[in-house]
Each structure stands twice: as structure tokens, then as C-alpha cells.
Amino acid sequence: MSLYQEIVDFLCYEAELLDERRFDEWLALLDDEIVYRMPLRITRDIKRASNIVDNMTFFEENKQSLTTRVRRLETASAWAEIPATRTRHFISNIRVEPVDSVYVKARSYFQVLRTRRSIPEPEQVFGERHDVLKQTKDGWRIVERVIYPDQPVLMNVNLSVFL
């Protein structure tokens, strides 16, 4: 199988795990040193100025904090997820760049739709992800994920889902 196809399969498998709420299996795909962050996007009228504010984030997490979030979802105190929300992760425009014999950079576009309770309109987050993946004896692991939302203002009631 080509490297590109391996990475596409890996990212689609990850999306499946998240949509099926198989969070322990998803955590196993994360490297112990993962950096998982989503910087803010702002709207500027200045041409060619970056509209990403890297030193401010919606979240910046590691394996321990992600594990804590997953464990919290298993409790009654995760009121935003009672009843459990339904998500659908769409991944497209995947580009793969080998770094060396172990690491790969992958860029992709994403859209996550989320429905809660009986609310008819889904919430959504969409944008681009920049991943660093590592080949291990147990398969690919996510070492770093930076999520760049297209929206400068997120209309979600919370960010209890994983992107």
C-alpha cells in the first residue's frame, strides 16, 4: 500500500472511532507526547497579514488532558454530553509529505457536524488540520495536530467533541 493510502486510511479510521465514540481506541492513536491545539483565527483587513493568532488558542492539550476529557465523558458530570451528541467527521483534501523514515506531515481539510438532543440544526466546525504522524511498530500515531478553524467565531455551545 502506498504511503498516501496508508495515511488516508489512518485518518478515516480515526474519524470513524470518534464518530462511534470509541474514545479509548482513539486515545491509543495518540503519541504520548502529542500536542493538540487550535489557535484563534481573526479577521483582519490588512492584505497578506496572517489571520491566525498562534499565541492564543481555543485549546492546547496533551495526552494527559485529552485522557482526562475522555474519562470525564464517562461520568454523569459531563452534562453537555447527556444524552451523547452525534458527530460526523469529514476529512478531505489530504496531502502527505514524508519527513524521514519515521515521520510524515499530513494536511487535510475537515468538517465536523454535531447534533445534540432533538435540536434540528447541526453545529459545525470546519477548517484545516496540520498533523505530524509517526510510524511505530503498532502503526501510525499522531504526534502533533494543529487545527485551523475557518470560522473566527465558533457558534458551538461548547467544544466537547474532538476534532
C-alpha positions, 0 to 999 in steps of 0.5 A: 500500500502506498504511503498516501493510502496508508495515511488516508486510511489512518485518518478515516479510521480515526474519524470513524472511532470518534464518530462511534465514540470509541474514545479509548481506541482513539486515545491509543492513536495518540503519541504520548507526547502529542500536542493538540491545539487550535489557535484563534483565527481573526479577521483582519483587513490588512492584505497578506497579514496572517489571520491566525493568532498562534499565541492564543488558542481555543485549546492546547492539550496533551495526552494527559488532558485529552485522557482526562476529557475522555474519562470525564465523558464517562461520568454523569458530570459531563452534562453537555454530553447527556444524552451523547451528541452525534458527530460526523467527521469529514476529512478531505483534501489530504496531502502527505509529505514524508519527513524521514523514515519515521515521520510524515506531515499530513494536511487535510481539510475537515468538517465536523457536524454535531447534533445534540438532543432533538435540536434540528440544526447541526453545529459545525466546525470546519477548517484545516488540520496540520498533523505530524504522524509517526510510524511505530511498530503498532502503526501510525500515531499522531504526534502533533495536530494543529487545527485551523478553524475557518470560522473566527467565531465558533457558534458551538455551545461548547467544544466537547467533541474532538476534532 
